[in-house]
Amino acid sequence: MIIKFIFDRLVSLIGLLFLWPVLLIVALLVKIKMPGGPAVFVQIRVGKDGRLFKCHKFRTMTPDHGGSTISVAGESRITPLGAKLRHFKLDELPGLWDVLIGNMSFVGPRPDVPGYADKLEGDARVVLKLRPGITGPATLKYRLEDEMIADYVSQKQAEGDPRVTQEIAKEYNDNVIYPDKVRLNCYYYHHYSFIKDLQLLVCTVLGKHMKYNNEII
């Protein structure tokens, strides 16, 4: 994957050089619209070979929200500006730095928080051999994950489910979304293609779908 390595470093450097005004504007908006916390949110994630690293994103939630790692569209801890940043994936821009220093790649599985990566068993552990990515087949398929979880929660509550939102959201994530992401990431590992990487990047930027492993993601 030498081409992938060179591509990641070169394009992330070019991206930072050309997009620094955008990063600066977004950082200022976060500080103005969401005072009381940092512009960039830093969280420990699980990287290649299970090594922990600091993942950088623009903050989209209220300070000291103390909530679950599973986000649901419309919940109060996600600010109006944060919701827009998430929808257009602008919160991921600081990840260019993580790609440049080698902790992440442009394409790969999203880095899990400690606890979820520990659940990988058997053949699924090949996912940990990959450098985590800003986007990937699972990320593209679940581009609107927050909204999908919110729709599921609303459906269950309309059916009379008495559980709180986060309990329902965790059930849907753990039993449906997360296993499907692992499936897609395993396929990505065993069928890596630099051309597919480029296609995934283009579709992510343009918000388009693509055919991958005989399904539309």
C-alpha positions as a LaTeX table, in Angstrom:
\begin{tabular}{lrrr}
\hline
Residue & $x$ (\AA) & $y$ (\AA) & $z$ (\AA) \\
\hline
Met1 & 0.00 & 0.00 & 0.00 \\
Ile2 & 2.90 & 2.35 & $-0.75$ \\
Ile3 & 0.75 & 4.38 & $-3.16$ \\
Lys4 & $-1.87$ & 4.79 & $-0.44$ \\
Phe5 & 0.79 & 5.92 & 2.05 \\
Ile6 & 2.22 & 8.54 & $-0.32$ \\
Phe7 & $-1.23$ & 9.69 & $-1.42$ \\
Asp8 & $-2.36$ & 10.22 & 2.19 \\
Arg9 & 0.65 & 12.31 & 3.16 \\
Leu10 & 0.74 & 14.39 & $-0.01$ \\
Val11 & $-2.98$ & 15.13 & $-0.26$ \\
Ser12 & $-3.39$ & 15.85 & 3.47 \\
Leu13 & $-0.52$ & 18.35 & 3.28 \\
Ile14 & $-2.04$ & 20.01 & 0.21 \\
Gly15 & $-5.44$ & 20.01 & 1.91 \\
Leu16 & $-4.12$ & 21.75 & 5.01 \\
Leu17 & $-2.24$ & 24.32 & 2.92 \\
Phe18 & $-5.30$ & 25.22 & 0.84 \\
Leu19 & $-8.09$ & 24.71 & 3.37 \\
Trp20 & $-6.57$ & 26.46 & 6.38 \\
Pro21 & $-8.88$ & 29.51 & 5.86 \\
Val22 & $-11.90$ & 27.18 & 6.03 \\
Leu23 & $-10.57$ & 25.50 & 9.16 \\
Leu24 & $-9.98$ & 28.91 & 10.73 \\
Ile25 & $-13.49$ & 30.14 & 9.89 \\
Val26 & $-15.13$ & 26.98 & 11.24 \\
Ala27 & $-13.01$ & 27.16 & 14.41 \\
Leu28 & $-14.07$ & 30.78 & 14.97 \\
Leu29 & $-17.74$ & 29.89 & 14.39 \\
Val30 & $-17.52$ & 27.08 & 16.93 \\
Lys31 & $-15.97$ & 29.40 & 19.53 \\
Ile32 & $-18.60$ & 32.11 & 18.86 \\
Lys33 & $-21.69$ & 29.93 & 18.52 \\
Met34 & $-20.67$ & 27.34 & 21.11 \\
Pro35 & $-18.75$ & 29.22 & 23.83 \\
Gly36 & $-17.36$ & 27.53 & 26.89 \\
Gly37 & $-15.35$ & 24.82 & 25.20 \\
Pro38 & $-12.53$ & 24.21 & 22.72 \\
Ala39 & $-13.06$ & 24.53 & 18.97 \\
Val40 & $-11.41$ & 21.18 & 18.35 \\
Phe41 & $-12.63$ & 18.08 & 20.15 \\
Val42 & $-9.90$ & 15.54 & 20.96 \\
Gln43 & $-10.82$ & 11.96 & 21.80 \\
Ile44 & $-8.83$ & 8.78 & 22.32 \\
Arg45 & $-9.56$ & 6.26 & 19.56 \\
Val46 & $-8.23$ & 2.83 & 18.60 \\
Gly47 & $-5.89$ & 2.91 & 15.61 \\
Lys48 & $-3.89$ & 0.50 & 13.50 \\
Asp49 & $-2.81$ & $-2.66$ & 15.35 \\
Gly50 & $-4.90$ & $-1.60$ & 18.33 \\
Arg51 & $-2.71$ & 1.39 & 19.22 \\
Leu52 & $-4.48$ & 4.30 & 20.88 \\
Phe53 & $-4.19$ & 7.77 & 19.37 \\
Lys54 & $-5.74$ & 11.21 & 19.70 \\
Cys55 & $-8.41$ & 11.85 & 17.05 \\
His56 & $-9.24$ & 15.47 & 16.19 \\
Lys57 & $-12.63$ & 16.84 & 15.08 \\
Phe58 & $-14.42$ & 20.14 & 15.35 \\
Arg59 & $-16.61$ & 20.17 & 18.45 \\
Thr60 & $-20.30$ & 19.74 & 17.65 \\
Met61 & $-21.73$ & 19.31 & 21.14 \\
Thr62 & $-22.26$ & 21.45 & 24.20 \\
Pro63 & $-19.34$ & 21.51 & 26.67 \\
Asp64 & $-19.33$ & 18.85 & 29.40 \\
His65 & $-22.35$ & 17.05 & 27.91 \\
Gly66 & $-21.21$ & 13.79 & 29.52 \\
Gly67 & $-23.35$ & 11.74 & 27.19 \\
Ser68 & $-23.08$ & 8.51 & 25.25 \\
Thr69 & $-20.65$ & 7.99 & 22.36 \\
Ile70 & $-23.68$ & 7.16 & 20.18 \\
Ser71 & $-25.19$ & 10.30 & 18.70 \\
Val72 & $-28.83$ & 10.78 & 17.77 \\
Ala73 & $-29.88$ & 13.56 & 15.42 \\
Gly74 & $-31.92$ & 16.21 & 17.18 \\
Glu75 & $-30.71$ & 15.51 & 20.71 \\
Ser76 & $-30.12$ & 18.62 & 22.78 \\
Arg77 & $-26.38$ & 18.14 & 23.32 \\
Ile78 & $-25.76$ & 18.58 & 19.55 \\
Thr79 & $-25.90$ & 22.31 & 18.82 \\
Pro80 & $-27.57$ & 23.76 & 15.67 \\
Leu81 & $-24.14$ & 24.65 & 14.27 \\
Gly82 & $-22.84$ & 21.23 & 15.26 \\
Ala83 & $-25.69$ & 19.53 & 13.40 \\
Lys84 & $-24.77$ & 21.41 & 10.21 \\
Leu85 & $-21.09$ & 20.59 & 10.60 \\
Arg86 & $-21.96$ & 16.91 & 11.04 \\
His87 & $-24.37$ & 16.84 & 8.10 \\
Phe88 & $-21.79$ & 18.27 & 5.69 \\
Lys89 & $-18.88$ & 16.42 & 7.39 \\
Leu90 & $-17.05$ & 19.69 & 8.06 \\
Asp91 & $-16.40$ & 18.48 & 11.60 \\
Glu92 & $-13.96$ & 15.98 & 10.08 \\
Leu93 & $-11.60$ & 18.61 & 8.60 \\
Pro94 & $-9.12$ & 18.54 & 11.55 \\
Gly95 & $-8.65$ & 14.88 & 10.65 \\
Leu96 & $-6.36$ & 16.08 & 7.85 \\
Trp97 & $-3.73$ & 16.54 & 10.57 \\
Asp98 & $-4.26$ & 12.97 & 11.79 \\
Val99 & $-3.73$ & 11.73 & 8.22 \\
Leu100 & $-0.60$ & 13.85 & 7.76 \\
Ile101 & 1.10 & 12.48 & 10.88 \\
Gly102 & 0.17 & 8.90 & 10.01 \\
Asn103 & $-2.44$ & 8.09 & 12.64 \\
Met104 & $-5.19$ & 7.90 & 10.03 \\
Ser105 & $-5.72$ & 7.42 & 6.32 \\
Phe106 & $-8.20$ & 9.12 & 4.00 \\
Val107 & $-9.98$ & 5.79 & 3.45 \\
Gly108 & $-10.42$ & 3.04 & 6.00 \\
Pro109 & $-12.68$ & 2.00 & 8.88 \\
Arg110 & $-13.73$ & 4.77 & 11.24 \\
Pro111 & $-11.62$ & 4.63 & 14.42 \\
Asp112 & $-13.56$ & 3.03 & 17.26 \\
Val113 & $-13.59$ & 4.22 & 20.84 \\
Pro114 & $-11.99$ & 1.79 & 23.31 \\
Gly115 & $-14.62$ & $-0.78$ & 24.20 \\
Tyr116 & $-16.11$ & $-1.25$ & 20.75 \\
Ala117 & $-12.85$ & $-2.37$ & 19.16 \\
Asp118 & $-12.52$ & $-4.91$ & 21.99 \\
Lys119 & $-15.68$ & $-6.61$ & 20.72 \\
Leu120 & $-14.03$ & $-7.64$ & 17.46 \\
Glu121 & $-13.58$ & $-11.39$ & 17.39 \\
Gly122 & $-12.12$ & $-14.00$ & 15.05 \\
Asp123 & $-11.72$ & $-12.95$ & 11.41 \\
Ala124 & $-13.25$ & $-9.55$ & 12.21 \\
Arg125 & $-10.04$ & $-8.55$ & 13.97 \\
Val126 & $-8.39$ & $-7.98$ & 10.58 \\
Val127 & $-10.06$ & $-4.57$ & 10.76 \\
Leu128 & $-7.42$ & $-3.60$ & 13.33 \\
Lys129 & $-4.71$ & $-4.20$ & 10.73 \\
Leu130 & $-6.04$ & $-1.22$ & 8.79 \\
Arg131 & $-5.18$ & 2.40 & 9.44 \\
Pro132 & $-8.49$ & 4.09 & 10.38 \\
Gly133 & $-9.93$ & 6.46 & 7.80 \\
Ile134 & $-11.82$ & 9.71 & 7.53 \\
Thr135 & $-14.16$ & 7.92 & 5.16 \\
Gly136 & $-14.66$ & 4.38 & 3.90 \\
Pro137 & $-17.38$ & 2.05 & 2.65 \\
Ala138 & $-19.06$ & 1.84 & 6.07 \\
Thr139 & $-18.79$ & 5.60 & 6.59 \\
Leu140 & $-20.32$ & 6.29 & 3.18 \\
Lys141 & $-23.19$ & 3.85 & 3.72 \\
Tyr142 & $-23.93$ & 5.37 & 7.12 \\
Arg143 & $-23.21$ & 8.96 & 6.16 \\
Leu144 & $-26.48$ & 10.01 & 7.81 \\
Glu145 & $-26.11$ & 7.64 & 10.74 \\
Asp146 & $-27.37$ & 10.14 & 13.33 \\
Glu147 & $-30.58$ & 10.63 & 11.34 \\
Met148 & $-31.02$ & 6.87 & 10.82 \\
Ile149 & $-30.72$ & 6.24 & 14.55 \\
Ala150 & $-33.13$ & 9.09 & 15.29 \\
Asp151 & $-35.70$ & 7.59 & 12.90 \\
Tyr152 & $-35.38$ & 4.19 & 14.59 \\
Val153 & $-35.75$ & 5.74 & 18.04 \\
Ser154 & $-38.84$ & 7.66 & 16.93 \\
Gln155 & $-40.36$ & 4.50 & 15.47 \\
Lys156 & $-39.77$ & 2.48 & 18.65 \\
Gln157 & $-41.12$ & 5.26 & 20.86 \\
Ala158 & $-44.20$ & 5.58 & 18.65 \\
Glu159 & $-44.74$ & 1.84 & 19.19 \\
Gly160 & $-44.75$ & 2.46 & 22.93 \\
Asp161 & $-41.18$ & 1.50 & 23.81 \\
Pro162 & $-40.68$ & 2.93 & 27.35 \\
Arg163 & $-36.88$ & 3.02 & 27.21 \\
Val164 & $-34.94$ & 6.27 & 27.10 \\
Thr165 & $-33.54$ & 7.48 & 23.77 \\
Gln166 & $-29.94$ & 6.42 & 24.43 \\
Glu167 & $-30.94$ & 2.84 & 25.34 \\
Ile168 & $-32.86$ & 2.42 & 22.09 \\
Ala169 & $-30.09$ & 4.08 & 20.10 \\
Lys170 & $-27.45$ & 1.76 & 21.61 \\
Glu171 & $-29.55$ & $-1.30$ & 20.81 \\
Tyr172 & $-29.87$ & $-0.28$ & 17.15 \\
Asn173 & $-26.19$ & 0.61 & 16.87 \\
Asp174 & $-24.90$ & $-2.54$ & 18.58 \\
Asn175 & $-27.23$ & $-5.01$ & 16.85 \\
Val176 & $-27.63$ & $-3.52$ & 13.36 \\
Ile177 & $-25.25$ & $-0.71$ & 12.42 \\
Tyr178 & $-22.00$ & $-1.79$ & 14.07 \\
Pro179 & $-22.05$ & $-5.43$ & 12.82 \\
Asp180 & $-22.78$ & $-4.18$ & 9.29 \\
Lys181 & $-19.87$ & $-1.73$ & 9.50 \\
Val182 & $-17.57$ & $-4.56$ & 10.57 \\
Arg183 & $-18.76$ & $-6.64$ & 7.61 \\
Leu184 & $-18.00$ & $-3.83$ & 5.16 \\
Asn185 & $-14.63$ & $-3.08$ & 6.74 \\
Cys186 & $-13.61$ & $-6.75$ & 6.54 \\
Tyr187 & $-14.52$ & $-6.78$ & 2.86 \\
Tyr188 & $-12.46$ & $-3.61$ & 2.37 \\
Tyr189 & $-9.43$ & $-5.31$ & 3.97 \\
His190 & $-9.65$ & $-8.41$ & 1.79 \\
His191 & $-10.47$ & $-6.57$ & $-1.46$ \\
Tyr192 & $-8.40$ & $-3.40$ & $-1.22$ \\
Ser193 & $-8.24$ & $-1.26$ & $-4.36$ \\
Phe194 & $-6.64$ & 2.17 & $-4.69$ \\
Ile195 & $-9.11$ & 2.97 & $-7.49$ \\
Lys196 & $-11.99$ & 2.17 & $-5.15$ \\
Asp197 & $-10.35$ & 4.43 & $-2.55$ \\
Leu198 & $-10.47$ & 7.31 & $-5.01$ \\
Gln199 & $-14.10$ & 6.54 & $-5.85$ \\
Leu200 & $-15.02$ & 6.44 & $-2.16$ \\
Leu201 & $-13.35$ & 9.81 & $-1.62$ \\
Val202 & $-15.14$ & 11.43 & $-4.55$ \\
Cys203 & $-18.52$ & 10.04 & $-3.48$ \\
Thr204 & $-17.94$ & 11.21 & 0.09 \\
Val205 & $-17.07$ & 14.76 & $-0.98$ \\
Leu206 & $-20.00$ & 14.95 & $-3.41$ \\
Gly207 & $-22.45$ & 13.17 & $-1.13$ \\
Lys208 & $-23.12$ & 10.49 & $-3.76$ \\
His209 & $-23.80$ & 6.77 & $-3.55$ \\
Met210 & $-21.74$ & 4.07 & $-5.28$ \\
Lys211 & $-21.83$ & 0.34 & $-5.93$ \\
Tyr212 & $-19.58$ & $-1.60$ & $-3.57$ \\
Asn213 & $-19.54$ & $-5.38$ & $-3.03$ \\
Asn214 & $-22.77$ & $-5.73$ & $-5.05$ \\
Glu215 & $-24.70$ & $-3.22$ & $-2.96$ \\
Ile216 & $-25.34$ & 0.49 & $-3.09$ \\
Ile217 & $-23.66$ & 2.39 & $-0.29$ \\
\hline
\end{tabular}
